[in-house]
C-alpha cells in the first residue's frame, strides 16, 4: 500500500494498492519451463518404453498447471487506485489500466472494516455511499487492511 500524490488538482489523497509479488513474469516463466523439463524428463523415457498414454496425461498436467499459474500471475499484477477528492471518492481497479471504475460521493461515504465472526477468514474493507458498496484491498494482509481503514477514515473526516 502506497500513499502518493495524485496528478490531478482535484484529488486530495491517493492510495495505490498492489499485491505482494514474489516473482516477476520472467521468473514465473523460468519456473514453469523447469517444471515442463522435469515432467518431460520423466515422461519421454516411459513413452520410449511403450507407455504412450503417459505423454497425454503429462501434457494435460502441464496445461492445467500453466493455466493456474497464468491466472495467479494475472491476479498478482492487479492494481487498485483510490483517490479521495473534495466531493467524491474514485476507485479504479485493473491490470494494465483501469478495467473497473467506481465513483462514490464523499459526503455520505463510510469506511467499514467487516470482520469474520469466527476469525476463519480475513476481514473485508468496504466503502459505502448512497447504497453502493465497493470492497477494496482484498489482497492486503490484515494489518495493512486495518491501517488503510484508519487512513481512509481520517481522510474522510478531514475538511476538504
Backbone as CSV, one residue per row, in Angstrom:
resi,resn,N_x,N_y,N_z,CA_x,CA_y,CA_z,C_x,C_y,C_z
1,UNK,0.855,-1.169,0.000,0.000,0.000,0.000,0.897,1.226,0.000
2,UNK,0.609,2.144,-0.903,1.416,3.348,-1.023,0.492,4.549,-1.121
3,UNK,0.726,5.545,-0.299,0.007,6.807,-0.422,0.866,7.719,-1.291
4,UNK,0.298,8.206,-2.382,1.054,9.040,-3.313,0.285,10.317,-3.602
5,UNK,0.995,11.267,-4.148,0.354,12.495,-4.617,-0.284,12.213,-5.971
6,UNK,-1.522,12.621,-6.126,-2.205,12.421,-7.410,-1.778,13.495,-8.395
7,UNK,-1.878,13.156,-9.661,-1.509,14.093,-10.697,-2.565,15.158,-10.950
8,UNK,-3.778,14.935,-10.456,-4.842,15.897,-10.694,-4.983,16.825,-9.495
9,UNK,-5.418,18.030,-9.751,-5.566,19.012,-8.671,-6.761,18.717,-7.779
10,UNK,-7.799,18.070,-8.317,-8.994,17.835,-7.520,-8.801,16.723,-6.497
11,UNK,-7.826,15.877,-6.660,-7.594,14.740,-5.773,-6.739,15.167,-4.584
12,UNK,-7.264,14.973,-3.368,-6.534,15.355,-2.162,-5.644,14.226,-1.651
13,UNK,-6.171,13.013,-1.628,-5.432,11.846,-1.154,-5.523,10.761,-2.214
14,UNK,-4.455,10.017,-2.377,-4.440,8.947,-3.367,-3.686,7.749,-2.793
15,UNK,-4.282,6.573,-2.894,-3.667,5.332,-2.430,-3.562,4.375,-3.603
16,UNK,-2.392,3.801,-3.780,-2.167,2.798,-4.823,-1.899,1.480,-4.110
17,UNK,-2.758,0.496,-4.361,-2.654,-0.807,-3.703,-2.233,-1.852,-4.720
18,UNK,-1.188,-2.612,-4.362,-0.718,-3.703,-5.218,-0.447,-4.919,-4.337
19,UNK,-0.737,-6.119,-4.839,-0.406,-7.315,-4.058,1.104,-7.528,-3.999
20,UNK,1.539,-8.273,-3.013,2.947,-8.602,-2.873,3.284,-9.698,-3.887
21,UNK,4.207,-9.394,-4.791,4.605,-10.361,-5.817,5.974,-10.918,-5.464
22,UNK,6.075,-12.234,-5.427,7.367,-12.837,-5.120,8.211,-12.992,-6.381
23,UNK,7.582,-13.229,-7.527,8.299,-13.421,-8.789,7.773,-12.470,-9.850
24,UNK,8.632,-12.127,-10.784,8.218,-11.345,-11.949,7.663,-12.316,-13.001
25,UNK,7.158,-11.753,-14.113,6.662,-12.594,-15.207,7.763,-13.531,-15.692
26,UNK,8.943,-12.979,-15.907,10.057,-13.763,-16.445,10.449,-14.895,-15.487
27,UNK,10.490,-14.603,-14.195,10.846,-15.632,-13.224,9.802,-16.738,-13.170
28,UNK,8.529,-16.379,-13.298,7.474,-17.388,-13.335,7.592,-18.264,-14.582
29,UNK,7.966,-17.662,-15.708,8.167,-18.455,-16.924,9.334,-19.430,-16.769
30,UNK,10.391,-19.006,-16.091,11.533,-19.896,-15.848,11.105,-21.069,-14.965
31,UNK,10.338,-20.807,-13.921,9.851,-21.873,-13.045,8.986,-22.846,-13.836
32,UNK,8.111,-22.324,-14.678,7.245,-23.188,-15.481,8.066,-23.989,-16.489
33,UNK,9.087,-23.389,-17.075,9.950,-24.116,-18.018,10.680,-25.263,-17.313
34,UNK,11.165,-25.018,-16.105,11.821,-26.083,-15.347,10.828,-27.198,-15.008
35,UNK,9.624,-26.847,-14.675,8.597,-27.847,-14.388,8.288,-28.681,-15.626
36,UNK,8.194,-28.014,-16.774,7.966,-28.737,-18.034,9.126,-29.678,-18.344
37,UNK,10.347,-29.198,-18.148,11.528,-30.026,-18.423,11.567,-31.243,-17.508
38,UNK,11.250,-31.056,-16.227,11.260,-32.186,-15.294,10.178,-33.199,-15.645
39,UNK,8.995,-32.712,-15.995,7.908,-33.621,-16.359,8.244,-34.395,-17.622
40,UNK,8.787,-33.715,-18.623,9.149,-34.391,-19.867,10.339,-35.331,-19.682
41,UNK,11.233,-35.015,-18.755,12.358,-35.907,-18.480,11.883,-37.245,-17.922
42,UNK,10.780,-37.231,-17.211,10.208,-38.472,-16.700,9.330,-39.130,-17.762
43,UNK,8.580,-38.346,-18.534,7.605,-38.898,-19.479,8.251,-39.490,-20.730
44,UNK,9.292,-38.866,-21.261,9.883,-39.326,-22.528,10.451,-40.743,-22.429
45,UNK,11.209,-41.105,-21.384,11.666,-42.500,-21.309,10.518,-43.510,-21.211
46,UNK,9.460,-43.118,-20.511,8.307,-44.017,-20.410,7.612,-44.167,-21.759
47,UNK,7.543,-43.097,-22.520,6.966,-43.175,-23.875,7.840,-44.062,-24.755
48,UNK,9.156,-43.978,-24.598,10.079,-44.814,-25.382,9.903,-46.289,-25.052
49,UNK,9.466,-46.601,-23.832,9.226,-47.994,-23.444,7.852,-48.480,-23.884
50,UNK,7.056,-47.596,-24.472,5.760,-48.014,-24.994,4.566,-47.534,-24.190
51,UNK,4.801,-46.779,-23.151,3.691,-46.258,-22.348,3.283,-44.882,-22.883
52,UNK,2.774,-44.860,-24.110,2.477,-43.587,-24.762,1.370,-42.779,-24.088
53,UNK,0.401,-43.394,-23.350,-0.617,-42.543,-22.683,-0.021,-41.591,-21.640
54,UNK,1.183,-41.896,-21.153,1.841,-41.014,-20.181,2.007,-39.613,-20.760
55,UNK,2.349,-39.548,-22.040,2.576,-38.244,-22.679,1.300,-37.408,-22.683
56,UNK,0.168,-38.045,-22.924,-1.112,-37.332,-22.911,-1.400,-36.762,-21.514
57,UNK,-1.223,-37.587,-20.486,-1.506,-37.123,-19.132,-0.486,-36.080,-18.670
58,UNK,0.761,-36.230,-19.078,1.768,-35.222,-18.735,1.423,-33.889,-19.402
59,UNK,0.965,-33.946,-20.646,0.554,-32.721,-21.342,-0.635,-32.060,-20.674
60,UNK,-1.629,-32.861,-20.273,-2.795,-32.305,-19.570,-2.393,-31.700,-18.225
61,UNK,-1.459,-32.369,-17.532,-0.986,-31.838,-16.252,-0.293,-30.489,-16.452
62,UNK,0.578,-30.405,-17.447,1.282,-29.144,-17.701,0.325,-28.051,-18.153
63,UNK,-0.692,-28.412,-18.915,-1.697,-27.433,-19.327,-2.445,-26.887,-18.113
64,UNK,-2.866,-27.781,-17.208,-3.598,-27.345,-16.015,-2.719,-26.461,-15.125
65,UNK,-1.460,-26.864,-14.929,-0.554,-26.061,-14.105,-0.275,-24.715,-14.775
66,UNK,-0.111,-24.711,-16.092,0.143,-23.468,-16.823,-1.018,-22.496,-16.728
67,UNK,-2.236,-23.008,-16.863,-3.422,-22.144,-16.760,-3.542,-21.580,-15.342
68,UNK,-3.344,-22.431,-14.333,-3.412,-21.966,-12.950,-2.342,-20.934,-12.632
69,UNK,-1.125,-21.171,-13.122,-0.033,-20.220,-12.891,-0.304,-18.892,-13.589
70,UNK,-0.824,-18.953,-14.807,-1.144,-17.723,-15.545,-2.199,-16.897,-14.806
71,UNK,-3.238,-17.574,-14.322,-4.291,-16.847,-13.595,-3.759,-16.239,-12.300
72,UNK,-2.896,-16.968,-11.598,-2.308,-16.437,-10.360,-1.420,-15.236,-10.653
73,UNK,-0.644,-15.306,-11.732,0.232,-14.190,-12.094,-0.608,-12.965,-12.457
74,UNK,-1.684,-13.182,-13.203,-2.552,-12.046,-13.577,-3.151,-11.383,-12.345
75,UNK,-3.578,-12.167,-11.359,-4.141,-11.591,-10.137,-3.090,-10.835,-9.342
76,UNK,-1.832,-11.273,-9.413,-0.757,-10.594,-8.680,-0.369,-9.271,-9.332
77,UNK,-0.743,-9.058,-10.570,-0.406,-7.810,-11.248,-1.590,-6.839,-11.273
78,UNK,-2.643,-7.159,-10.528,-3.789,-6.264,-10.433,-3.433,-5.088,-9.516
79,UNK,-4.021,-3.952,-9.774,-3.732,-2.738,-9.017,-5.043,-2.030,-8.682
80,UNK,-5.095,-1.429,-7.508,-6.250,-0.611,-7.115,-5.759,0.792,-6.792
81,UNK,-6.466,1.785,-7.302,-6.140,3.187,-7.025,-7.377,3.822,-6.393
82,UNK,-7.171,4.426,-5.222,-8.255,5.091,-4.503,-7.884,6.563,-4.396
83,UNK,-8.675,7.418,-5.028,-8.429,8.860,-4.991,-9.585,9.530,-4.260
84,UNK,-9.244,10.262,-3.212,-10.247,10.983,-2.430,-10.152,12.447,-2.813
85,UNK,-11.207,12.964,-3.429,-11.279,14.369,-3.823,-12.174,15.114,-2.839
86,UNK,-12.396,16.368,-3.100,-13.193,17.196,-2.195,-14.637,16.708,-2.084
87,UNK,-15.213,16.200,-3.174,-16.613,15.793,-3.150,-16.856,14.353,-3.569
88,UNK,-15.808,13.616,-3.924,-16.015,12.250,-4.393,-14.836,11.349,-4.033
89,UNK,-15.094,10.060,-4.130,-14.056,9.038,-3.969,-14.073,8.215,-5.247
90,UNK,-12.934,8.168,-5.921,-12.829,7.401,-7.165,-11.986,6.158,-6.896
91,UNK,-12.532,5.010,-7.235,-11.835,3.737,-7.056,-11.685,3.095,-8.425
92,UNK,-10.447,2.771,-8.793,-10.172,2.136,-10.082,-9.418,0.845,-9.820
93,UNK,-9.785,-0.192,-10.565,-9.140,-1.493,-10.411,-8.868,-2.063,-11.789
94,UNK,-7.673,-2.628,-11.967,-7.348,-3.243,-13.241,-5.931,-3.749,-13.266
95,UNK,-5.576,-4.351,-14.400,-4.247,-4.928,-14.529,-3.304,-4.014,-15.279
96,UNK,-3.624,-3.646,-16.478,-2.761,-2.744,-17.256,-3.284,-1.320,-17.255
97,UNK,-4.499,-1.175,-16.911,-5.157,0.119,-16.836,-6.462,-0.078,-16.087
98,UNK,-7.210,0.974,-15.856,-8.483,0.822,-15.131,-9.485,-0.009,-15.923
99,UNK,-9.823,-1.174,-15.410,-10.836,-2.024,-16.036,-12.189,-1.859,-15.359
100,UNK,-12.174,-1.530,-14.076,-13.398,-1.262,-13.321,-13.222,0.089,-12.635
101,UNK,-14.284,0.880,-12.629,-14.207,2.222,-12.051,-15.503,2.515,-11.295
102,UNK,-15.355,3.036,-10.070,-16.493,3.433,-9.258,-16.247,4.848,-8.768
103,UNK,-17.295,5.653,-8.724,-17.215,6.999,-8.153,-18.313,7.088,-7.091
104,UNK,-17.899,7.357,-5.856,-18.828,7.448,-4.741,-18.794,8.855,-4.166
105,UNK,-19.918,9.303,-3.640,-19.977,10.620,-3.007,-19.228,10.609,-1.677
106,UNK,-18.418,11.612,-1.450,-17.606,11.660,-0.229,-18.423,12.070,0.992
107,UNK,-19.415,12.908,0.813,-20.158,13.459,1.947,-20.810,12.369,2.796
108,UNK,-21.329,11.327,2.166,-22.033,10.276,2.897,-21.250,8.965,2.924
109,UNK,-20.015,9.001,2.545,-19.217,7.773,2.477,-18.855,7.264,3.867
110,UNK,-18.861,5.956,4.004,-18.474,5.290,5.241,-17.422,4.240,4.918
111,UNK,-16.432,4.143,5.762,-15.431,3.080,5.652,-15.784,2.034,6.693
112,UNK,-15.991,0.796,6.228,-16.413,-0.282,7.117,-15.400,-1.415,7.024
113,UNK,-14.864,-1.810,8.166,-13.977,-2.965,8.243,-14.796,-4.095,8.853
114,UNK,-15.263,-4.991,7.996,-16.183,-6.045,8.409,-15.394,-7.330,8.666
115,UNK,-15.345,-7.746,9.926,-14.587,-8.936,10.296,-15.443,-10.183,10.259
116,UNK,-14.785,-11.319,10.150,-15.466,-12.610,10.207,-15.736,-12.939,11.676
117,UNK,-16.954,-13.353,12.037,-17.261,-13.607,13.441,-16.431,-14.741,14.056
118,UNK,-15.976,-15.683,13.242,-15.215,-16.812,13.781,-13.719,-16.722,13.497
119,UNK,-13.267,-15.632,12.908,-11.853,-15.399,12.594,-11.270,-16.420,11.621
120,UNK,-12.109,-17.076,10.829,-11.621,-18.040,9.843,-11.126,-17.354,8.585
121,UNK,-11.778,-16.265,8.240,-11.471,-15.564,7.006,-10.976,-14.160,7.334
122,UNK,-10.238,-13.558,6.419,-9.791,-12.188,6.683,-10.972,-11.218,6.658
123,UNK,-10.763,-10.071,7.245,-11.803,-9.042,7.244,-11.983,-8.492,5.832
124,UNK,-13.062,-7.757,5.643,-13.338,-7.115,4.357,-13.393,-5.617,4.591
125,UNK,-12.695,-4.869,3.746,-12.701,-3.414,3.838,-13.651,-2.883,2.778
126,UNK,-14.697,-2.199,3.220,-15.748,-1.714,2.327,-15.853,-0.198,2.412
127,UNK,-16.168,0.414,1.280,-16.538,1.833,1.248,-17.973,1.881,0.773
128,UNK,-18.835,2.502,1.572,-20.265,2.590,1.265,-20.659,4.039,1.076
129,UNK,-21.539,4.251,0.109,-22.092,5.579,-0.100,-23.343,5.458,-0.962
130,UNK,-24.436,6.015,-0.501,-25.708,6.040,-1.236,-26.129,4.654,-1.716
131,UNK,-26.035,3.659,-0.868,-26.486,2.320,-1.204,-25.516,1.506,-2.049
132,UNK,-24.403,2.073,-2.440,-23.396,1.341,-3.216,-22.252,0.947,-2.291
133,UNK,-21.742,-0.246,-2.473,-20.641,-0.742,-1.660,-19.549,-1.279,-2.564
134,UNK,-18.310,-0.894,-2.285,-17.162,-1.374,-3.049,-16.155,-1.948,-2.066
135,UNK,-15.726,-3.186,-2.320,-14.693,-3.800,-1.486,-13.328,-3.434,-2.051
136,UNK,-12.423,-3.042,-1.163,-11.075,-2.681,-1.589,-10.054,-3.461,-0.759
137,UNK,-8.858,-3.593,-1.292,-7.765,-4.224,-0.572,-7.972,-5.690,-0.281
138,UNK,-8.555,-6.428,-1.212,-8.807,-7.853,-0.983,-7.521,-8.638,-0.780
139,UNK,-6.437,-8.182,-1.362,-5.175,-8.920,-1.319,-4.252,-8.453,-0.200
140,UNK,-4.667,-7.456,0.579,-3.833,-6.959,1.669,-3.867,-7.916,2.854
141,UNK,-2.778,-7.931,3.618,-2.782,-8.698,4.864,-3.572,-7.900,5.899
142,UNK,-3.921,-8.552,6.992,-4.837,-7.959,7.969,-4.334,-6.626,8.531
143,UNK,-3.051,-6.538,8.855,-2.512,-5.298,9.423,-2.579,-4.151,8.409
144,UNK,-2.262,-4.453,7.149,-2.329,-3.415,6.113,-3.761,-2.959,5.882
145,UNK,-4.703,-3.903,5.943,-6.115,-3.560,5.755,-6.600,-2.654,6.878
146,UNK,-6.197,-2.942,8.115,-6.595,-2.101,9.249,-5.978,-0.709,9.143
147,UNK,-4.718,-0.635,8.720,-4.058,0.665,8.569,-4.725,1.481,7.468
148,UNK,-5.065,0.825,6.350,-5.758,1.528,5.267,-7.123,2.026,5.736
149,UNK,-7.835,1.217,6.513,-9.139,1.642,7.029,-8.985,2.884,7.908
150,UNK,-7.976,2.889,8.786,-7.742,4.067,9.637,-7.396,5.294,8.801
151,UNK,-6.515,5.115,7.806,-6.126,6.237,6.947,-7.316,6.786,6.168
152,UNK,-8.146,5.899,5.626,-9.308,6.356,4.864,-10.318,7.061,5.755
153,UNK,-10.528,6.554,6.964,-11.445,7.235,7.897,-10.920,8.627,8.230
154,UNK,-9.616,8.733,8.423,-9.002,10.040,8.696,-9.178,10.968,7.497
155,UNK,-9.013,10.440,6.281,-9.176,11.258,5.066,-10.601,11.772,4.933
156,UNK,-11.565,10.887,5.216,-12.969,11.279,5.046,-13.407,12.260,6.116
157,UNK,-12.799,12.198,7.299,-13.150,13.142,8.364,-12.488,14.503,8.166
158,UNK,-11.407,14.538,7.404,-10.704,15.800,7.185,-11.565,16.733,6.345
159,UNK,-11.457,18.011,6.596,-12.226,19.005,5.839,-11.643,19.121,4.443
160,UNK,-12.494,19.105,3.416,-11.992,19.237,2.041,-11.475,20.626,1.740
